[in-house]
Amino acid sequence: MILLSTQQTPYLLRNVSVLNIGLNLPAPRAAKLLAELGATIVKIEPPTGDPFEKISPEWYADLHSGVNVRRIHVKTPDGRKKLHQLLANVDILLTSQRPAALTRMGLEPVQTHRRYPHLTIVNIIGARGQEAEIPGHDLTYQTKAGLVTPPSLPRTLIADLAGAQMAVIAALALYASGGGVREVALSDAAARFSEPLQFGLTEKGHFLGGGHAGYNIYATKDGFIALAALETKFWQRMRKNFPDLPQNPLAPTAFSILKATFRAKSTKHWQHWARLQDIPLEAINASDERQSI
């Protein structure tokens, strides 16, 4: 077994070059993850640029730090020529277009791999099979996976970010085996993150869905806290501090006792108390639209 230090990690892919032609978030995020492992990144954008740069200039700049961004019109003969010159000299190709769009670009993955057998090709798509041509975004994939509760929008982009990580895993696995083609579906990424809900763990009222008094959100005198005293050792520390708490954290009285207890003092007080007692607890930012039980 070879153990790598954190200082060594950025050099794992120091001899690997990546060409990214995917826009918006998933593909550039995957490219950044590969860059953090030492890979060299080249990105092709259309002459009008990546729409994500206008949506979130700061995040775009972060994702593309150190990236060689080239504006190329790949629908022109000259643009195609430049694209294929790059393909002949890189190790990994990242795309995030629908299959029909890739075909129109002359980059159908299987055919492209036949032309460049050394390439590792990872195409990030929305969904598999016939649904691959149906337009979608993070919101629709999260919705299909049951992760959206109306009327609130998701607070993060689970499908996009998880899809980027899945793309990196696929790229590394294929590259290590000598190249190949793999599709990564954002709908699959969202579905994987919905497993706690599918198996009932985070369903409302269940163990991690508000059914455990030690794993919940409570109002304080001036805000809210998130308590995660899930393991038995943490619950026993809670009971040592608050003797009226029942042995069973699922008992209704456990909730009422903690609700009254936490409301009596400030968030800062409970943060300090939790550190002293070695109990997992965090303050919830005032901007977070959360509700106490």
Secondary structure, 3 states (H helix, E strand, C coil): CCCCCCCCHHHCCCCCEEEECCCCCHHHHHHHHHHHCCCEEEEEECCCCCHHHHHCHHHHHHHCCCCEEEECCCCCHHHHHHHHHHHCCCCEEEECCCHHHHHHCCCCHHHHHHHCCCCEEEEEECCCHHHHHCCCCHHHHHHHCCCCCCCCCCCCCHHHHHHHHHHHHHHHHHHHCCCEEEEEEHHHHHHHHCHHHHCCCCCCCCHHHHHCCCEEEEECCCCEEEEECCCHHHHHHHHHHCCCCCCCCCCHHHHHHHHHHHHCCCHHHHHHHHHHHCCCEEEECCCCCCCCC
